[in-house]
């Protein structure tokens, strides 16, 4: 999916909007269809999300990945659609267990994507050397002494950089601290 839309959008002009639409429309329709069980309703929901994106393009924080924005928007519109439909047809049978499982999996996947995106943005904000040392320790599982040897620096420098990285991540992701701990130590 991302292969069709690899570049980062800093402003949403007509061309980038059209590229975004072509890259994600069918994926978003499939995603919405899992909730609403009607392809026409799913397409209508996705169209409304894109219309909203275009109308609010000047207000949207372009630091936030548009993919997350779109999937979250479709998710929320689907839930609103289901809620509104329930109001109109109160005797309709509740969601089947498989539909509820699909919903829960989709919601968890969205939350996971958003959390990972926030963590990656926080890591990207670290100074280059600090990020490199942090990644070597947490993702390559290298010990401080091994990092120091590979980078030709002292172990004390590695300790200092790790301390800075952890402090910065704590500050930027304080609301996600428990998730961050699980993510970083069980990846």
Secondary structure as UniProt FT lines:
FT   HELIX           2..4
FT   HELIX           14..36
FT   HELIX           39..55
FT   TURN            56..59
FT   TURN            62..63
FT   HELIX           66..88
FT   TURN            90..91
FT   HELIX           97..124
FT   HELIX           128..138
FT   HELIX           144..151
FT   HELIX           155..172
FT   HELIX           174..176
FT   HELIX           177..185
//
